[in-house]
Amino acid sequence: MFDEISRSIDEFGNSLLGALNNVQNAFGRELSVAKPIKENVLQMIGNTPLIRLNQIGSHIPNVEIYLKAEFCNPTGSVKDRTALSMVLAAERRGELKPGGSIFQAGYNTTAISLAWISTLRQYKFKVFLAPDTDQEKIKELKSYGASVEVVQLAKGNWDDSLLETAKAAKDKEKNSVILNEFKDMANTNAHFLFTGPEIWRDLAGNVDAFVAGGGSGGTLSGVGRYLKGKKPSLRVIMGVSKNSRFIRKMIQGDSSIKLPESFDPKVTDQYIGVDRDEALRYQSELYQKEGIFAGLTTGTTLASAIHYAESLPTREDQKTPSYKIVVLSPDRL
């Protein structure tokens, strides 16, 4: 992903990708900008493969489904992209300097990625956790180098309490930051600058729909914005659980719900909600039929992609180019 971590792809990489696509079109050969030799392990982030599904979805005529295998990132999650992008952005802004500290409120996959990257870049990383946090999660964070503090919370919103605790710690320590993927546009930009171009490159522009989950909304928004910029007719679908806040806000009109700042609702064309049992079934089938072990979120997005594909007009004519759908698989757990 970051062949030269300090260099922005919008200065160099986009022109390179364009030139490679022109060469690819001229010679009809698949090219890759991935470098086989890495200067450091951070360069293992990104350039994840697209895996065509051969069994799941095969009942739908002339439709091809590809999994964007983000579980191939070093910690097994798409959040490696998000975390590195936020750290680099904080460095460029001068908010984070050598030997500094990064604080995080609450456990999530991004905390794992931040702990790993902080260790590599020699920052101190501390996570503030609720008392009911699973001990295995605490052990996992510590194994990646995080300092953990379990906070005794007052009644009320735990997320707010943890964030206030993190803010208090930041105020006491110079050269420290709180990185919040739900507000930091470096999250969305990472996927606009890298994940989207990778998909476009690897399918030589032959992509018709992109399906991703909710979370912070950064992945869907960044990738969707890039792909729609290249192909305005492309459809962007959010695949989430039926009780997702995105469904409750955007479909059911619940005005009390505030969505992440990293999410751009203008990019999303359709929201598809699935129940947990269906997500579990597709997660199981993904392993049983395709040999791919991925998390429950992948089961949810894959189920949504199948619903979308089944709603398309029948494409029995094999002379018609196949309709290509890319489903983002965010992690392996």
KOLLUM-587126 format. One line per 3 residues: their letters; for each residue x, y, z of N, C-alpha, C. Coordinates in steps of 0.001 Angstrom, whole numbers. Layout:
A) X:Y:Z:X:Y:Z:X:Y:Z | ...
This chain:
MFD) 823:-1198:0:0:0:0:855:1244:0 | 1732:1338:958:2571:2530:1052:3987:2156:610 | 4250:2206:-725:5579:1881:-1207:6607:2848:-631
EIS) 6218:4096:-513:7032:5061:213:6070:5762:1154 | 6177:5435:2443:5146:5827:3392:4959:7330:3446 | 6025:8075:3311:5930:9521:3476:5437:10245:2235
RSI) 5290:9524:1113:4876:10178:-130:3407:9942:-389 | 2675:10963:-698:1229:10867:-910:951:10359:-2312 | -6:9434:-2389:-320:8855:-3696:-946:9869:-4640
DEF) -1551:10934:-4060:-2165:11898:-4967:-1145:12759:-5685 | 129:12673:-5280:1193:13379:-5975:1873:12502:-7021 | 1863:11203:-6755:2608:10314:-7635:1821:9066:-8042
GNS) 1168:8443:-7046:581:7129:-7293:-535:7118:-8310 | -1406:8143:-8286:-2521:8126:-9229:-2044:8191:-10672 | -1013:9003:-10924:-480:9079:-12280:157:7754:-12683
LLG) 799:7094:-11714:1404:5796:-11997:332:4764:-12316 | -746:4746:-11509:-1821:3799:-11766:-2442:4029:-13146 | -2604:5314:-13496:-3156:5629:-14812:-2269:5137:-15928
ALN) -960:5353:-15777:-25:4904:-16806:-37:3388:-16937 | -99:2687:-15789:-116:1225:-15831:-1407:710:-16474 | -2526:1375:-16182:-3779:962:-16811:-3738:1147:-18321
NVQ) -3090:2236:-18778:-2954:2458:-20212:-2133:1354:-20858 | -1041:968:-20181:-210:-121:-20692:-995:-1419:-20706 | -1756:-1652:-19614:-2550:-2870:-19537:-3569:-2936:-20664
NAF) -4218:-1834:-20943:-5201:-1809:-22033:-4546:-2067:-23382 | -3319:-1578:-23540:-2627:-1729:-24813:-2177:-3169:-25047 | -1735:-3828:-23981:-1169:-5164:-24149:-2084:-6290:-23671
GRE) -3199:-5919:-23004:-4137:-6947:-22589:-3588:-7869:-21532 | -2649:-7405:-20732:-2046:-8248:-19697:-2299:-7628:-18335 | -2478:-8504:-17337:-2705:-8017:-15982:-1385:-7565:-15384
LSV) -1373:-6349:-14875:-181:-5808:-14247:-449:-5562:-12766 | 590:-5487:-11969:443:-5205:-10555:1515:-4236:-10119 | 1130:-3267:-9261:2136:-2341:-8743:2686:-2835:-7413
AKP) 2258:-4029:-6993:2775:-4574:-5749:4257:-4903:-5889 | 5035:-4566:-4866:6465:-4859:-4878:6721:-6147:-4113 | 7411:-7112:-4718:7652:-8385:-4026:8596:-8259:-2841
IKE) 9478:-7255:-2870:10404:-7052:-1756:9965:-5810:-987 | 9755:-5979:315:9280:-4879:1151:10447:-4302:1958 | 10476:-2984:2044:11513:-2319:2830:11220:-2406:4317
NVL) 9963:-2537:4674:9570:-2753:6065:8185:-3383:6080 | 7776:-3880:7238:6540:-4657:7311:5305:-3796:7062 | 5400:-2481:7255:4250:-1620:6985:3858:-1656:5512
QMI) 4801:-1977:4650:4490:-2072:3229:3698:-3337:2895 | 3479:-4175:3918:2601:-5330:3730:1131:-4920:3763 | 863:-3695:4195:-520:-3218:4233:-990:-2920:2813
GNT) -2182:-3389:2493:-2761:-3076:1194:-2342:-4028:91 | -2735:-3684:-1134:-2549:-4568:-2293:-3064:-5970:-1989 | -4193:-6010:-1287:-4818:-7293:-963:-5478:-7869:-2215
PLI) -5569:-9193:-2307:-6090:-9793:-3546:-7599:-9731:-3661 | -8054:-9838:-4899:-9463:-10102:-5188:-9598:-11603:-5442 | -10529:-12236:-4746:-10739:-13679:-4894:-12110:-13913:-5508
RLN) -12133:-14532:-6664:-13432:-14813:-7303:-14114:-15971:-6585 | -15393:-15808:-6282:-16171:-16876:-5674:-16739:-17759:-6783 | -16531:-19059:-6662:-16933:-19983:-7718:-18213:-20741:-7418
QIG) -18541:-20914:-6135:-19732:-21662:-5745:-20844:-20736:-5252 | -20495:-19857:-4324:-21499:-18936:-3797:-21892:-17930:-4877 | -23177:-17840:-5151:-23668:-16935:-6188:-23699:-17540:-7572
SHI) -23286:-18799:-7697:-23225:-19415:-9027:-24614:-19664:-9620 | -25656:-19571:-8786:-27023:-19765:-9279:-27548:-18535:-10010 | -26802:-17446:-9968:-27239:-16205:-10611:-26538:-16100:-11963
PNV) -27263:-16137:-13062:-26639:-16150:-14390:-25808:-14903:-14680 | -24617:-15137:-15225:-23777:-14072:-15778:-23415:-12986:-14764 | -23272:-13390:-13510:-22808:-12482:-12449:-21566:-13084:-11807
EIY) -20537:-12254:-11629:-19314:-12683:-10965:-19154:-11900:-9666 | -18838:-12631:-8599:-18641:-11999:-7293:-17196:-12188:-6857 | -16569:-11095:-6483:-15176:-11108:-6035:-15093:-10611:-4595
LKA) -14262:-11277:-3798:-14045:-10870:-2419:-12748:-10073:-2342 | -12823:-8857:-1846:-11615:-8059:-1592:-11093:-8488:-230 | -10015:-9259:-244:-9569:-10002:940:-8726:-9139:1879
EFC) -9398:-8267:2631:-8686:-7388:3560:-8147:-8128:4770 | -8565:-9378:4971:-7991:-10184:6054:-6544:-10575:5759 | -6066:-10243:4576:-4666:-10506:4235:-3724:-9405:4736
NPT) -4262:-8339:5311:-3402:-7324:5923:-2708:-7909:7147 | -1589:-7312:7592:-758:-7928:8632:-1475:-8339:9909 | -2379:-7512:10444:-3093:-7920:11657:-4412:-8596:11330
GSV) -4660:-8839:10046:-5872:-9529:9636:-7080:-8648:9479 | -6866:-7353:9223:-7999:-6433:9182:-7757:-5271:8249 | -8843:-4775:7641:-8791:-3565:6822:-8379:-2357:7663
KDR) -8522:-2448:8982:-8207:-1323:9851:-6712:-1001:9884 | -5873:-1906:9374:-4455:-1563:9230:-4301:-355:8319 | -5112:-307:7263:-5071:839:6347:-5495:2112:7082
TAL) -6615:2023:7786:-7160:3169:8511:-6177:3686:9549 | -5632:2766:10354:-4741:3163:11442:-3474:3832:10916 | -2856:3245:9904:-1629:3829:9375:-1911:5197:8755
SMV) -3018:5316:8047:-3354:6594:7434:-3554:7676:8498 | -4223:7342:9598:-4449:8324:10656:-3145:8712:11351 | -2277:7744:11585:-986:8035:12221:-138:8941:11330
LAA) -75:8618:10042:721:9425:9124:166:10834:8989 | -1159:10957:8985:-1787:12279:8895:-1462:13110:10135 | -1484:12483:11311:-1151:13191:12549:309:13629:12542
ERR) 1168:12797:11977:2585:13174:11853:2752:14361:10921 | 2069:14317:9787:2200:15412:8821:1683:16739:9390 | 644:16656:10211:106:17869:10832:966:18375:11979
GEL) 1951:17596:12381:2817:17988:13481:2218:17710:14852 | 1106:16981:14890:462:16675:16161:1113:15501:16874 | 1814:14678:16111:2442:13489:16668:3910:13476:16266
KPG) 4779:13519:17271:6215:13568:17030:6887:12362:17666 | 8147:12073:17290:8830:10891:17827:8710:10788:19344 | 8395:9574:19793:8275:9327:21225:6931:9706:21804
GSI) 5995:10145:20970:4693:10600:21441:3776:9459:21855 | 2558:9838:22258:1572:8867:22745:282:8948:21931 | -325:7790:21754:-1623:7693:21084:-2596:7071:22070
FQA) -3761:7703:22214:-4781:7194:23116:-5999:6723:22323 | -6659:5700:22861:-7844:5131:22213:-8883:4856:23291 | -10132:5178:22985:-11230:4907:23902:-11989:3676:23439
GYN) -11924:2588:24196:-12684:1390:23878:-11969:423:22956 | -12411:-830:23010:-11830:-1882:22174:-12537:-1949:20831 | -11757:-2047:19776:-12257:-2411:18453:-11070:-2889:17626
TTA) -11345:-3301:16397:-10270:-3824:15560:-9228:-2752:15264 | -9662:-1500:15180:-8720:-406:14927:-7709:-283:16059 | -8126:-579:17283:-7203:-516:18418:-6055:-1512:18242
ISL) -6368:-2683:17700:-5315:-3676:17439:-4323:-3132:16416 | -4855:-2568:15335:-3990:-2018:14290:-3143:-865:14816 | -3747:11:15614:-2999:1138:16179:-1920:660:17146
AWI) -2224:-368:17923:-1221:-909:18846:-15:-1441:18078 | -282:-2156:16997:791:-2736:16183:1634:-1647:15523 | 962:-676:14912:1679:391:14220:2438:1271:15211
STL) 1855:1512:16382:2542:2300:17409:3832:1620:17843 | 3789:312:17985:5000:-427:18351:6073:-270:17284 | 5673:-390:16015:6636:-302:14923:7230:1100:14797
RQY) 6419:2117:15040:6873:3496:14883:7287:4138:16205 | 7346:3278:17237:7897:3651:18546:7110:4776:19222 | 5786:4623:19181:4906:5473:19965:4365:4670:21141
KFK) 3998:5359:22193:3285:4729:23297:1806:4693:22931 | 1168:3571:23191:-245:3425:22841:-1009:2922:24050 | -2051:3650:24423:-2847:3280:25595:-4322:3242:25242
VFL) -4999:2190:25723:-6428:2009:25481:-7172:2042:26813 | -8249:2805:26827:-9111:2861:28006:-10330:1986:27743 | -10570:1028:28641:-11587:10:28405:-12653:-6:29501
APD) -13846:-459:29114:-14943:-631:30070:-14695:-1869:30928 | -15262:-1914:32138:-15023:-3040:33056:-15465:-4395:32514 | -16433:-4417:31613:-16934:-5696:31111:-16210:-6173:29855
TDQ) -15088:-5532:29497:-14340:-5947:28309:-13818:-7366:28484 | -14000:-8184:27474:-13559:-9580:27518:-12060:-9670:27783 | -11676:-10577:28657:-10271:-10715:29037:-9390:-11133:27863
EKI) -9955:-11880:26932:-9185:-12281:25756:-8842:-11077:24887 | -9755:-10114:24830:-9493:-8899:24065:-8395:-8071:24727 | -8436:-8029:26051:-7393:-7311:26783:-6040:-7973:26553
KEL) -6029:-9289:26603:-4788:-10032:26376:-4262:-9790:24955 | -5171:-9740:23994:-4784:-9505:22601:-4146:-8123:22446 | -4769:-7109:23028:-4226:-5754:22956:-2823:-5698:23550
KSY) -2648:-6314:24700:-1339:-6305:25360:-292:-7039:24528 | -716:-8105:23847:233:-8855:23018:750:-8018:21857 | -48:-7034:21418:376:-6132:20347:1133:-4914:20880
GAS) 1312:-4838:22196:2113:-3766:22772:1342:-2637:23402 | 17:-2781:23515:-793:-1711:24082:-720:-1703:25599 | -782:-506:26153:-1007:-334:27585:-2505:-237:27789
VEV) -3026:-935:28775:-4469:-1024:28973:-4854:-502:30352 | -5895:317:30388:-6444:781:31669:-7950:550:31662 | -8417:-251:32610:-9847:-488:32764:-10419:626:33633
VQL) -11401:1312:33101:-11950:2497:33758:-13248:2141:34477 | -13344:2513:35739:-14585:2332:36487:-15531:3464:36101 | -16584:3122:35412:-17431:4126:34786:-18644:4480:35629
AKG) -19014:5731:35536:-20259:6166:36147:-21418:5723:35275 | -22632:5801:35810:-23799:5438:35006:-23929:6395:33831 | -24421:5878:32724:-24596:6716:31546:-23970:6069:30332
NWD) -23598:6884:29360:-23034:6398:28111:-21567:6030:28308 | -21275:4738:28202:-19911:4283:28440:-18943:4827:27409 | -19388:4891:26148:-18513:5409:25097:-18080:6832:25420
DSL) -19030:7654:25859:-18700:9037:26219:-17746:9092:27406 | -17979:8219:28385:-17126:8209:29578:-15690:7811:29238 | -15554:6815:28395:-14213:6378:27982:-13512:7469:27188
LET) -14262:8138:26313:-13669:9209:25516:-13234:10372:26411 | -14033:10705:27404:-13663:11780:28320:-12403:11409:29102 | -12277:10149:29463:-11072:9687:30160:-9855:9816:29259
AKA) -10007:9453:27988:-8901:9570:27038:-8518:11032:26836 | -9528:11914:26759:-9246:13343:26585:-8492:13905:27785 | -8867:13462:28982:-8176:13926:30191:-6721:13490:30185
AKD) -6464:12270:29719:-5088:11775:29636:-4289:12579:28620 | -4925:12896:27481:-4247:13691:26454:-3889:15078:26979 | -4795:15683:27737:-4547:17032:28255:-3361:17079:29211
KEK) -3082:15953:29845:-1984:15900:30812:-636:15609:30161 | -669:15155:28918:575:14707:28275:798:15433:26948 | 1928:16108:26852:2273:16767:25597:2633:15709:24555
NSV) 2621:16125:23287:2962:15222:22189:2104:13957:22243 | 794:14147:22317:-127:13014:22359:-1363:13326:21523 | -2003:12281:21025:-3200:12449:20203:-4217:11370:20534
ILN) -5472:11678:20265:-6533:10676:20233:-6912:10507:18769 | -6806:9305:18264:-7150:9053:16866:-8516:8392:16809 | -9426:9036:16122:-10814:8597:16087:-11244:8373:14643
EFK) -11366:7114:14257:-11700:6785:12864:-13070:7285:12451 | -13951:7554:13415:-15301:7999:13099:-15345:9482:12730 | -14267:10211:13021:-14216:11640:12709:-13058:12012:11793
DMA) -12052:11156:11721:-10830:11476:10992:-10988:11149:9509 | -10894:12185:8658:-11059:11945:7229:-9883:11201:6621 | -8794:11057:7366:-7691:10210:6888:-8172:8781:6700
NTN) -9169:8382:7474:-9773:7060:7332:-10391:6912:5939 | -11304:7799:5598:-11967:7742:4290:-10968:7917:3155 | -10027:8841:3326:-9059:9133:2267:-8169:7934:1963
AHF) -7842:7130:2978:-7000:5953:2750:-7635:5031:1721 | -8946:4923:1768:-9651:4012:850:-9897:4661:-502 | -10009:5982:-525:-10095:6689:-1803:-8765:6612:-2545
LFT) -7673:6734:-1804:-6352:6789:-2427:-5765:5418:-2750 | -6198:4379:-2024:-5537:3086:-2199:-6497:1933:-2485 | -7457:1684:-1602:-8320:515:-1768:-9124:598:-3064
GPE) -9707:1749:-3323:-10467:1928:-4565:-9613:1736:-5810 | -8467:2427:-5905:-7597:2229:-7070:-7126:786:-7254 | -6922:50:-6155:-6511:-1351:-6278:-7594:-2168:-6974
IWR) -8847:-1967:-6566:-9962:-2701:-7178:-10082:-2361:-8659 | -10006:-1069:-8957:-10106:-624:-10352:-8966:-1210:-11189 | -7775:-1200:-10644:-6608:-1736:-11355:-6746:-3231:-11601
DLA) -7107:-3983:-10560:-7090:-5441:-10663:-8191:-5988:-11558 | -9285:-5237:-11702:-10352:-5659:-12617:-10327:-4861:-13920 | -9244:-4110:-14122:-9078:-3303:-15337:-10309:-2435:-15609
GNV) -10918:-1936:-14536:-12079:-1071:-14668:-13398:-1791:-14881 | -13358:-3113:-14980:-14592:-3876:-15227:-15258:-4249:-13908 | -15771:-3261:-13209:-16479:-3480:-11953:-17793:-2708:-12019
DAF) -18877:-3367:-11578:-20212:-2775:-11713:-20854:-2415:-10377 | -20431:-3073:-9300:-21017:-2789:-7991:-20000:-3069:-6904 | -20113:-2313:-5822:-19231:-2487:-4662:-20100:-2591:-3419
VAG) -19838:-3632:-2614:-20620:-3869:-1403:-19679:-3886:-207 | -20006:-3104:825:-19205:-3077:2044:-20122:-2865:3228 | -19586:-3094:4420:-20367:-2935:5635:-20400:-1494:6111
GGS) -20893:-1318:7347:-21024:11:7925:-19807:401:8737 | -19836:117:10039:-18733:520:10903:-18610:2031:10940 | -17427:2523:10604:-17231:3974:10539:-17729:4555:9223
GGT) -17973:3696:8239:-18410:4156:6922:-17280:4664:6046 | -16059:4672:6574:-14933:5215:5824:-14544:4385:4619 | -14556:3065:4779:-14169:2195:3666:-15155:2326:2517
LSG) -16446:2184:2821:-17464:2284:1776:-17424:3645:1102 | -17284:4709:1892:-17313:6065:1325:-16098:6336:451 | -14911:5944:932:-13689:6207:174:-13613:5407:-1110
VGR) -13858:4092:-998:-13825:3236:-2185:-14933:3640:-3152 | -16141:3839:-2606:-17269:4196:-3459:-17047:5493:-4204 | -16496:6471:-3524:-16248:7768:-4168:-15250:7618:-5309
YLK) -14193:6825:-5082:-13193:6637:-6131:-13806:5908:-7337 | -14486:4793:-7076:-15019:3987:-8173:-16100:4732:-8949 | -16939:5485:-8242:-17958:6265:-8947:-17337:7387:-9775
GKK) -16198:7905:-9301:-15502:8913:-10086:-14975:8348:-11393 | -14619:7072:-11378:-14132:6417:-12592:-15291:5900:-13453 | -16391:5499:-12794:-17518:4895:-13513:-18814:5321:-12814
PSL) -19423:6411:-13242:-20603:6956:-12550:-21773:5984:-12429 | -21866:5018:-13336:-22995:4080:-13283:-22809:2998:-12224 | -21633:2896:-11643:-21361:1869:-10638:-22275:2059:-9430
RVI) -22731:931:-8860:-23619:973:-7700:-22835:662:-6424 | -23100:1433:-5382:-22472:1225:-4077:-23550:793:-3092 | -23358:-374:-2495:-24357:-949:-1592:-23750:-1143:-214
MGV) -24467:-703:806:-24047:-975:2176:-24793:-2211:2666 | -24048:-3232:3069:-24635:-4456:3591:-24404:-4541:5089 | -25465:-4478:5865:-25357:-4416:7329:-26464:-5252:7963
SKN) -26416:-5384:9282:-27479:-6081:9999:-28754:-5243:9945 | -29880:-5910:10113:-31167:-5226:10000:-31373:-4151:11054 | -30694:-4292:12210:-30846:-3288:13267:-29687:-2299:13292
SRF) -28906:-2243:12213:-27792:-1306:12122:-28285:129:12248 | -27451:976:12834:-27824:2391:12950:-27952:3046:11571 | -27216:2526:10586:-27332:3072:9231:-28728:2788:8659
IRK) -29247:1583:8895:-30594:1237:8456:-31612:2090:9205 | -31440:2208:10512:-32406:2958:11324:-32412:4440:10957 | -31251:4972:10591:-31159:6383:10246:-31591:6641:8802
MIQ) -30978:5927:7859:-31151:6245:6446:-32425:5651:5847 | -32905:4530:6381:-34097:3883:5832:-35327:4157:6696 | -35159:4015:8007:-36301:4177:8901:-36476:5614:9375
GDS) -35479:6463:9109:-35614:7885:9398:-35515:8271:10863 | -34761:7503:11655:-34589:7823:13072:-33665:9038:13204 | -34243:10190:13498:-33477:11439:13551:-32588:11543:14781
SIK) -32768:10671:15752:-31954:10732:16965:-30561:10128:16773 | -30365:9406:15671:-29090:8725:15428:-28140:9647:14677 | -26935:9744:15185:-25898:10529:14527:-24894:9576:13878
LPE) -24692:9725:12596:-23781:8840:11869:-22359:9394:11883 | -21366:8524:11676:-19963:8964:11722:-19653:10045:10691 | -18765:10941:11038:-18361:12003:10122:-17566:11451:8950
SFD) -16967:10287:9127:-16188:9666:8053:-17077:9045:6978 | -18374:9004:7219:-19329:8406:6274:-19961:9479:5396 | -19967:9229:4091:-20597:10147:3137:-21841:9478:2569
PKV) -23034:9854:3049:-24260:9184:2577:-24548:9390:1096 | -23965:10411:485:-24215:10669:-939:-23627:9577:-1822 | -22665:8829:-1300:-21999:7795:-2100:-22843:6528:-2183
TDQ) -23629:6261:-1158:-24357:4990:-1063:-25649:5021:-1881 | -25829:4017:-2730:-27030:3917:-3563:-28120:3078:-2916 | -27722:2119:-2081:-28716:1191:-1537:-28221:622:-217
YIG) -29160:397:704:-28859:-235:1990:-29599:-1565:2039 | -28886:-2642:2359:-29509:-3956:2451:-29213:-4525:3838 | -30270:-4806:4591:-30120:-5367:5926:-30376:-6856:5934
VDR) -29562:-7602:6666:-29757:-9051:6795:-29734:-9417:8276 | -30362:-10543:8613:-30378:-10953:10012:-29140:-11784:10342 | -28917:-11984:11608:-27702:-12653:12076:-27612:-14094:11568
DEA) -28738:-14804:11555:-28711:-16199:11114:-28253:-16311:9662 | -28715:-15406:8831:-28303:-15440:7429:-26829:-15097:7292 | -26361:-14132:8080:-24942:-13768:8048:-24073:-14944:8482
LRY) -24511:-15642:9526:-23770:-16815:10003:-23741:-17916:8940 | -24866:-18078:8227:-24922:-19112:7185:-23936:-18818:6066 | -23884:-17555:5627:-22956:-17226:4543:-21510:-17245:5019
QSE) -21274:-16897:6271:-19920:-17014:6811:-19477:-18481:6783 | -20373:-19385:7167:-20067:-20819:7146:-19893:-21327:5722 | -20779:-20917:4817:-20686:-21370:3429:-19417:-20871:2746
LYQ) -18966:-19703:3158:-17751:-19164:2561:-16573:-20100:2817 | -16546:-20686:4000:-15481:-21648:4297:-15770:-23006:3658 | -16999:-23478:3811:-17330:-24808:3317:-17254:-24909:1795
KEG) -17648:-23854:1090:-17718:-23907:-375:-16528:-23263:-1077 | -15908:-22289:-418:-14823:-21552:-1079:-13483:-21692:-357 | -13506:-22281:847:-12261:-22448:1602:-11718:-21165:2199
IFA) -12587:-20167:2369:-12157:-18859:2884:-12723:-18666:4280 | -11824:-18458:5236:-12245:-18220:6613:-12212:-16724:6872 | -13389:-16157:7127:-13490:-14720:7363:-14520:-14465:8455
GLT) -14609:-13212:8910:-15452:-12871:10037:-16931:-12764:9695 | -17729:-12540:10748:-19173:-12454:10587:-19575:-11257:9733 | -18805:-10168:9799:-19129:-9009:8971:-19087:-9380:7497
TGT) -18145:-10246:7125:-18081:-10706:5738:-19328:-11507:5388 | -19814:-12327:6338:-21051:-13060:6105:-22209:-12124:5845 | -22226:-10994:6565:-23293:-10009:6390:-23212:-9336:5029
TLA) -22031:-8860:4668:-21887:-8160:3390:-22085:-9110:2211 | -21638:-10354:2354:-21816:-11321:1278:-23295:-11647:1078 | -24014:-11822:2191:-25457:-12067:2092:-26148:-10894:1399
SAI) -25744:-9683:1737:-26316:-8490:1101:-26011:-8462:-388 | -24777:-8852:-742:-24393:-8876:-2155:-25226:-9879:-2944 | -25525:-11032:-2334:-26352:-12034:-3005:-27770:-11497:-3208
HYA) -28312:-10840:-2179:-29653:-10242:-2324:-29664:-9228:-3477 | -28615:-8420:-3533:-28541:-7420:-4601:-28442:-8095:-5965 | -27562:-9094:-6075:-27363:-9782:-7355:-28652:-10458:-7816
ESL) -29401:-11022:-6872:-30650:-11702:-7230:-31722:-10716:-7690 | -31560:-9454:-7324:-32546:-8442:-7730:-32268:-7870:-9117 | -31116:-8198:-9690:-30761:-7670:-10999:-31612:-8310:-12093
PTR) -31828:-7608:-13200:-32524:-8232:-14333:-31776:-9481:-14782 | -32508:-10507:-15167:-31894:-11763:-15589:-30962:-11529:-16774 | -29774:-12117:-16679:-28754:-11906:-17715:-28375:-13269:-18325
EDQ) -29332:-13888:-19001:-29106:-15224:-19554:-28173:-15199:-20758 | -28140:-14089:-21491:-27325:-13993:-22702:-25846:-13988:-22333 | -25157:-15063:-22651:-23744:-15186:-22288:-22846:-14248:-23091
KTP) -23404:-13664:-24174:-22610:-12699:-24934:-22524:-11356:-24215 | -23447:-11142:-23285:-23420:-9908:-22490:-22294:-10009:-21475 | -21461:-8982:-21349:-20384:-9038:-20350:-20934:-9332:-18963
SYK) -20241:-10171:-18214:-20710:-10520:-16875:-20736:-9290:-15976 | -21665:-9281:-15052:-21839:-8182:-14093:-20941:-8489:-12899 | -19988:-7627:-12633:-18973:-7909:-11612:-19255:-7121:-10328
IVV) -19354:-7874:-9236:-19618:-7291:-7920:-18418:-7555:-7019 | -17906:-6515:-6381:-16802:-6658:-5419:-17372:-6501:-4015 | -17101:-7497:-3178:-17557:-7494:-1783:-16335:-7336:-883
LSP) -16348:-6331:-24:-15203:-6134:865:-15300:-7043:2078 | -14269:-7859:2274:-14168:-8712:3454:-13209:-8058:4439 | -13728:-7442:5528:-12887:-6572:6348:-11912:-7262:7282
DRL) -12217:-8483:7720:-11292:-9110:8685:-11510:-10611:8738 | -10637:-11270:9465:-10710:-12724:9541:-11393:-13197:10816 | -11790:-12299:11683:-12437:-12693:12946:-13851:-12148:13022
